[in-house]
């Protein structure tokens, strides 16, 4: 039964893959979503089925629950594909617009603030434990470093959307990669990969044949887990070789996908479930509000799960939480379709909203591109955070746009009142 379901999953995957490929080429939202969806939701059940071992780090999923998990993965894949409007070319950089310094200014602003006010925190973040403790103990530092990294990547994506120089791009991304190594954090590596994917999109070779793109998909499904595994061994300061670790633990069972999967296994093994019927989504709308403003803000599912299952828990610790588990917690098996349809639909709505707010097509395309890729990569190891993530990263942008608009109005008024105005053609 599970072999048949896996086969059905692959058929549906390539059906939607072909539809998106015809419109956007290989590097499209569905391709990137399906890549991480497979790693976090499908890779482990496939390993379990092939090895006939339905356990994960001492936890028993069981054959029947594995079947249920694969069905939920199929429904969630269809849900996202249907919810996301593939007829809309969401990140085609065809707009002929003037150059802009918006993202350069934003990055330099956040970078300067972090350097001036959080130098000691930067120095103390040189280990995994140190970075976790500093980030958990100082939310403002964590937020500002996230903004710095995020808008650095948006800036680089904006600059390189027509530049095909891989050497220059890697040189631009080196500081971000070095920060990831220094702080033992995976997110800078993920962010650094976003402009690299954009560069692949620009090379016609990768869009020349569906067969080449299928090989690219399987290559990424293999190389990404191996890179994650290697980084985990480095972060743990382990002397174990990658081969031995892979042989003893498995490929997808060895990476951080096992953390969120833990929450899903526990949920599927419950005899009875009190369904939330969408309440967790309402709670997620307020997760962006800082605790110094709302002291008793409700915990998200990942925090609740960590507090319940980690002995002597302290802030910053956690296993992550399966987005698929949240869908099951709200509406059962059908929830996987409902929730992922909602996510795909909201990504489209938010992207169109950004297009209307940012009149510069090139600027909005770059921001949409980074936000979508970042979301489809991160969403599988956390509860429903889509609105919160957009709010966290877009609020500073809105303030910058308002500030720039007022500066332009001020300059215009000064110029109009100037005696030399009649000699100047103001634009």
C-alpha positions as CSV (number, residue, x, y, z in Angstrom):
1,X,0.0,0.0,0.0
2,X,2.7,2.5,1.0
3,X,4.7,1.7,-2.2
4,X,1.6,2.5,-4.3
5,X,1.0,5.7,-2.4
6,X,4.6,6.8,-2.9
7,X,4.2,6.1,-6.6
8,X,1.0,8.2,-6.7
9,X,2.8,11.0,-4.9
10,X,5.6,11.0,-7.6
11,X,3.0,11.0,-10.4
12,X,1.2,14.0,-8.9
13,X,4.5,15.8,-8.2
14,X,5.6,15.5,-11.8
15,X,2.2,16.4,-13.1
16,X,2.3,19.8,-11.3
17,X,6.0,20.1,-12.0
18,X,5.3,20.0,-15.7
19,X,2.5,22.6,-15.5
20,X,4.7,25.1,-13.6
21,X,7.7,24.4,-15.9
22,X,5.7,25.4,-19.0
23,X,5.0,28.8,-17.4
24,X,8.1,29.7,-15.3
25,X,10.8,27.2,-16.3
26,X,12.5,25.1,-13.7
27,X,13.1,27.6,-11.0
28,X,9.5,28.3,-10.0
29,X,7.6,28.5,-6.6
30,X,6.2,24.9,-6.9
31,X,9.5,23.4,-7.7
32,X,11.2,25.0,-4.6
33,X,8.2,24.2,-2.4
34,X,8.1,20.5,-3.5
35,X,11.9,20.2,-2.8
36,X,11.6,21.1,0.9
37,X,8.2,19.4,1.2
38,X,9.8,16.2,0.1
39,X,12.8,16.6,2.5
40,X,10.6,17.3,5.6
41,X,7.5,15.3,4.9
42,X,8.1,12.5,2.4
43,X,11.8,11.5,2.7
44,X,11.5,9.8,6.1
45,X,8.3,7.7,5.3
46,X,10.0,6.6,2.1
47,X,13.1,5.5,4.1
48,X,10.9,3.7,6.6
49,X,9.0,1.9,3.8
50,X,12.2,0.9,1.9
51,X,13.9,-0.3,5.1
52,X,10.8,-1.7,6.6
53,X,11.7,0.1,9.8
54,X,8.9,2.4,11.1
55,X,10.9,3.9,13.9
56,X,12.6,7.3,14.3
57,X,15.1,7.8,17.2
58,X,13.3,5.3,19.4
59,X,9.8,6.6,18.4
60,X,7.5,4.2,16.7
61,X,5.4,5.5,13.8
62,X,4.0,2.2,12.6
63,X,2.9,1.0,9.2
64,X,-0.7,2.4,9.4
65,X,0.4,5.8,10.6
66,X,3.1,5.9,7.9
67,X,0.3,5.3,5.3
68,X,-1.7,8.1,6.8
69,X,1.4,10.4,6.7
70,X,2.0,9.7,2.9
71,X,-1.7,10.4,2.2
72,X,-1.4,13.7,4.1
73,X,1.7,14.5,2.1
74,X,-0.2,13.9,-1.2
75,X,-3.1,16.1,-0.1
76,X,-0.8,18.9,1.1
77,X,1.1,18.8,-2.2
78,X,-2.1,19.2,-4.2
79,X,-3.4,21.8,-1.8
80,X,-0.4,24.1,-2.3
81,X,-0.3,23.6,-6.0
82,X,-4.0,24.5,-6.3
83,X,-3.8,27.4,-3.9
84,X,-0.8,29.0,-5.5
85,X,-1.8,30.7,-8.8
86,X,0.7,29.2,-11.3
87,X,-0.8,31.3,-14.1
88,X,0.7,34.4,-12.5
89,X,4.4,34.9,-13.3
90,X,5.4,35.9,-9.9
91,X,9.0,36.7,-10.2
92,X,9.8,37.5,-13.9
93,X,12.3,40.4,-13.8
94,X,11.2,42.0,-17.0
95,X,10.4,45.4,-15.7
96,X,12.4,48.3,-17.2
97,X,12.8,50.5,-14.2
98,X,15.4,52.9,-12.9
99,X,18.0,51.7,-10.6
100,X,17.1,51.9,-6.9
101,X,19.1,52.2,-3.6
102,X,16.2,51.2,-1.4
103,X,17.5,47.8,-0.3
104,X,21.1,49.0,-0.1
105,X,19.9,51.7,2.4
106,X,17.9,49.3,4.4
107,X,20.7,46.8,4.7
108,X,23.3,49.4,5.7
109,X,20.9,50.9,8.3
110,X,20.3,47.6,10.0
111,X,24.0,46.5,9.7
112,X,25.2,49.8,11.2
113,X,22.7,49.5,14.2
114,X,23.9,46.0,14.9
115,X,27.5,47.0,14.8
116,X,27.1,50.0,17.0
117,X,24.8,48.6,19.7
118,X,25.3,44.8,19.7
119,X,29.0,44.3,19.1
120,X,29.4,42.2,22.3
121,X,26.4,40.0,21.3
122,X,28.0,39.4,17.9
123,X,31.3,38.3,19.5
124,X,29.4,36.0,21.9
125,X,27.5,34.3,19.0
126,X,30.6,32.4,17.9
127,X,29.2,29.0,19.0
128,X,25.9,27.3,18.5
129,X,25.0,27.4,22.2
130,X,26.2,31.0,22.4
131,X,24.1,32.1,19.4
132,X,21.0,30.3,20.8
133,X,21.4,31.8,24.3
134,X,22.1,35.4,23.0
135,X,19.2,35.3,20.5
136,X,16.8,33.9,23.1
137,X,17.9,36.4,25.7
138,X,17.9,39.4,23.5
139,X,15.0,39.4,21.0
140,X,15.8,42.8,19.6
141,X,19.3,41.6,18.7
142,X,17.9,38.5,17.1
143,X,15.3,40.6,15.1
144,X,17.9,43.1,13.8
145,X,20.4,40.4,12.7
146,X,17.5,38.6,10.9
147,X,16.6,41.9,9.2
148,X,20.2,42.6,8.3
149,X,20.7,39.1,6.7
150,X,17.3,39.2,4.9
151,X,17.7,42.6,3.3
152,X,21.2,41.8,2.4
153,X,19.9,38.9,0.3
154,X,17.1,41.0,-1.2
155,X,19.8,43.6,-2.1
156,X,22.0,41.0,-3.7
157,X,19.1,39.4,-5.6
158,X,18.1,42.9,-6.9
159,X,21.7,43.6,-8.0
160,X,22.2,40.2,-9.7
161,X,18.8,39.7,-11.3
162,X,20.4,40.4,-14.7
163,X,24.1,39.7,-13.9
164,X,25.3,36.2,-14.7
165,X,28.7,36.5,-13.0
166,X,28.9,33.5,-10.6
167,X,32.3,34.8,-9.3
168,X,31.0,38.2,-8.3
169,X,27.8,36.7,-6.8
170,X,29.8,34.2,-4.6
171,X,32.1,37.1,-3.4
172,X,28.9,39.0,-2.4
173,X,27.6,36.0,-0.6
174,X,30.8,35.1,1.3
175,X,30.1,37.4,4.3
176,X,26.8,35.7,4.8
177,X,28.3,32.2,4.5
178,X,31.1,33.1,6.9
179,X,28.5,34.4,9.4
180,X,26.7,31.0,9.1
181,X,29.9,29.1,9.9
182,X,30.8,31.5,12.7
183,X,27.4,31.4,14.4
184,X,26.7,27.7,13.6
185,X,23.3,28.8,12.1
186,X,21.8,27.1,9.0
187,X,19.6,30.1,8.0
188,X,22.4,32.2,6.5
189,X,23.3,29.3,4.2
190,X,19.7,29.0,3.2
191,X,19.5,32.7,2.5
192,X,22.8,32.6,0.6
193,X,21.3,29.9,-1.7
194,X,18.4,32.1,-2.7
195,X,20.4,34.4,-5.1
196,X,22.3,31.3,-6.4
197,X,19.0,29.8,-7.4
198,X,18.1,33.0,-9.2
199,X,21.3,32.7,-11.1
200,X,20.4,29.2,-12.2
201,X,17.1,30.6,-13.4
202,X,18.9,33.0,-15.7
203,X,20.9,30.3,-17.4
204,X,19.0,28.9,-20.3
205,X,20.8,25.6,-20.0
206,X,18.8,24.7,-16.9
207,X,15.5,25.5,-18.7
208,X,16.3,23.7,-22.0
209,X,15.0,20.2,-21.2
210,X,12.6,18.7,-18.7
211,X,14.9,15.7,-18.4
212,X,17.7,18.0,-17.2
213,X,15.4,19.5,-14.7
214,X,14.3,16.1,-13.3
215,X,17.9,15.3,-12.7
216,X,18.4,18.6,-11.0
217,X,15.5,17.9,-8.7
218,X,16.9,14.5,-7.7
219,X,20.4,15.9,-7.3
220,X,19.1,18.6,-4.9
221,X,17.0,16.0,-3.0
222,X,20.3,14.2,-2.4
223,X,22.8,17.0,-2.0
224,X,20.8,19.3,0.4
225,X,20.3,16.6,3.1
226,X,24.0,15.6,2.8
227,X,25.1,19.3,3.2
228,X,22.7,19.7,6.2
229,X,24.1,16.5,7.7
230,X,27.7,17.6,7.3
231,X,27.0,21.0,8.9
232,X,25.3,19.3,11.8
233,X,28.4,17.2,12.4
234,X,30.5,20.3,12.3
235,X,28.2,22.1,14.7
236,X,28.3,19.2,17.1
237,X,32.1,19.1,16.8
238,X,31.8,15.4,16.0
239,X,34.7,13.3,14.7
240,X,32.3,10.8,13.1
241,X,32.6,10.6,9.3
242,X,29.7,11.5,7.1
243,X,29.6,8.0,5.6
244,X,29.4,6.3,9.0
245,X,26.8,8.7,10.3
246,X,24.7,8.2,7.1
247,X,25.0,4.4,7.3
248,X,24.0,4.3,11.0
249,X,21.1,6.8,10.8
250,X,19.8,7.1,7.3
251,X,19.7,10.1,5.0
252,X,16.5,12.0,5.9
253,X,16.3,10.5,9.4
254,X,19.6,12.1,10.2
255,X,18.8,15.8,9.3
256,X,16.7,18.3,11.1
257,X,13.6,17.0,9.4
258,X,13.5,14.4,12.3
259,X,12.8,17.3,14.8
260,X,9.4,18.4,13.3
261,X,8.6,14.8,12.4
262,X,8.7,14.0,16.2
263,X,5.7,16.2,16.7
264,X,3.8,14.5,13.9
265,X,4.6,11.0,15.2
266,X,3.4,11.8,18.7
267,X,0.2,13.4,17.3
268,X,-0.6,10.4,15.0
269,X,-0.1,8.0,17.9
270,X,-2.8,9.7,20.1
271,X,-6.0,7.7,20.6
272,X,-8.1,10.9,20.6
273,X,-7.5,14.4,19.4
274,X,-9.3,17.6,20.4
275,X,-9.3,19.3,17.0
276,X,-8.6,23.1,17.0
277,X,-10.7,23.9,13.8
278,X,-8.4,26.8,12.8
279,X,-7.7,28.3,16.2
280,X,-4.0,27.8,15.9
281,X,-4.1,30.0,12.7
282,X,-5.8,32.8,14.6
283,X,-3.1,32.6,17.4
284,X,-0.4,32.7,14.8
285,X,-1.5,36.2,13.6
286,X,-0.2,37.7,16.9
287,X,3.1,35.9,17.1
288,X,5.0,38.9,15.7
289,X,4.0,41.1,18.7
290,X,7.0,41.3,21.1
291,X,6.6,40.0,24.7
292,X,7.6,43.3,26.2
293,X,4.4,44.7,24.6
294,X,2.2,41.7,25.3
295,X,3.6,39.8,28.2
296,X,1.1,37.0,28.1
297,X,1.0,36.5,24.4
298,X,0.0,32.9,23.6
299,X,2.8,30.4,22.9
300,X,2.9,28.9,19.4
301,X,2.7,25.1,18.9
302,X,6.5,24.7,18.6
303,X,7.1,26.4,22.0
304,X,4.3,24.5,23.7
305,X,5.8,21.2,22.3
306,X,9.3,22.1,23.4
307,X,8.3,23.0,26.9
308,X,6.3,19.8,27.2
309,X,8.9,17.4,25.8
310,X,12.4,18.8,26.6
311,X,13.6,18.2,30.2
312,X,14.7,21.4,31.9
313,X,13.7,23.5,28.9
314,X,15.0,27.0,28.5
315,X,14.2,29.7,25.8
316,X,15.8,29.0,22.5
317,X,15.5,25.2,22.7
318,X,13.2,23.2,20.6
319,X,12.6,20.4,18.1
320,X,10.7,22.5,15.6
321,X,7.1,21.6,14.8
322,X,5.7,19.9,11.7
323,X,3.4,22.1,9.6
324,X,1.7,18.9,8.6
325,X,1.1,18.1,12.3
326,X,-0.6,21.5,12.7
327,X,-2.9,20.7,9.8
328,X,-3.8,17.4,11.3
329,X,-4.4,19.0,14.7
330,X,-6.9,21.4,13.2
331,X,-8.9,19.4,10.7
332,X,-7.6,15.8,10.7
333,X,-6.3,14.3,7.4
334,X,-8.3,16.7,5.2
335,X,-6.6,19.5,7.1
336,X,-3.4,18.9,5.1
337,X,-5.2,20.0,1.9
338,X,-7.1,22.9,3.5
339,X,-4.0,24.3,5.3
340,X,-1.6,24.1,2.3
341,X,-4.2,25.5,-0.1
342,X,-4.5,28.5,2.3
343,X,-0.7,28.9,2.3
344,X,-0.4,28.8,-1.4
345,X,-3.3,31.3,-1.8
346,X,-1.9,33.7,0.8
347,X,1.5,33.7,-0.8
348,X,-0.2,34.9,-4.0
349,X,-2.3,37.5,-2.2
350,X,0.7,38.9,-0.2
351,X,2.8,39.0,-3.3
352,X,0.2,41.0,-5.2
353,X,-0.1,43.3,-2.2
354,X,3.6,44.0,-2.3
355,X,3.3,44.8,-6.0
356,X,0.7,47.4,-5.3
357,X,2.6,49.0,-2.4
358,X,6.0,49.0,-4.2
359,X,5.4,50.6,-7.6
360,X,8.9,49.7,-8.9
361,X,8.4,46.3,-10.5
362,X,12.0,45.3,-10.2
363,X,12.0,46.1,-6.5
364,X,8.8,44.2,-5.8
365,X,9.9,41.2,-7.9
366,X,13.1,40.9,-5.9
367,X,11.4,41.1,-2.6
368,X,8.6,38.7,-3.6
369,X,11.2,36.2,-4.8
370,X,13.2,36.2,-1.6
371,X,10.1,36.1,0.6
372,X,8.5,33.2,-1.3
373,X,11.7,31.1,-1.4
374,X,12.4,31.8,2.3
375,X,8.8,30.8,3.2
376,X,8.6,27.6,1.2
377,X,11.9,26.5,2.7
378,X,11.2,27.3,6.3
379,X,7.5,26.6,6.6
380,X,7.9,22.8,7.0
381,X,9.8,22.9,10.3
382,X,7.6,25.4,12.1
383,X,3.9,26.0,12.7
384,X,1.9,28.3,10.5
385,X,4.0,31.5,10.5
386,X,3.3,32.9,7.1
387,X,1.5,36.1,8.2
388,X,3.9,36.7,11.1
389,X,7.0,36.3,8.9
390,X,5.6,38.8,6.3
391,X,4.7,41.3,9.0
392,X,8.2,41.0,10.7
393,X,10.0,41.6,7.5
394,X,7.7,44.2,5.8
395,X,7.0,46.6,8.7
396,X,10.5,48.1,8.5
397,X,10.1,48.4,4.7
398,X,6.9,50.3,5.1
399,X,8.6,52.8,7.4
400,X,11.4,53.2,5.0
401,X,9.0,53.9,2.1
402,X,7.1,56.5,4.1
403,X,10.4,58.1,5.2
404,X,11.7,58.2,1.6
405,X,8.3,59.6,0.3
406,X,8.3,62.4,2.9
407,X,11.9,63.2,2.1
408,X,11.0,63.6,-1.6
409,X,8.0,65.8,-0.8
410,X,10.2,67.9,1.4
411,X,12.8,68.3,-1.3
412,X,10.1,69.2,-3.8
413,X,8.7,71.9,-1.6
414,X,12.1,73.4,-0.9
415,X,12.9,73.4,-4.6
416,X,9.6,74.9,-5.7
417,X,10.1,77.8,-3.2
418,X,13.7,78.4,-4.3
419,X,14.4,81.4,-6.5
420,X,16.2,79.2,-9.0
421,X,13.1,76.9,-9.5
422,X,12.1,78.7,-12.7
423,X,15.5,77.7,-14.2
424,X,15.1,74.0,-13.3
425,X,12.9,71.4,-14.8
426,X,11.9,69.4,-11.8
427,X,11.1,65.7,-12.2
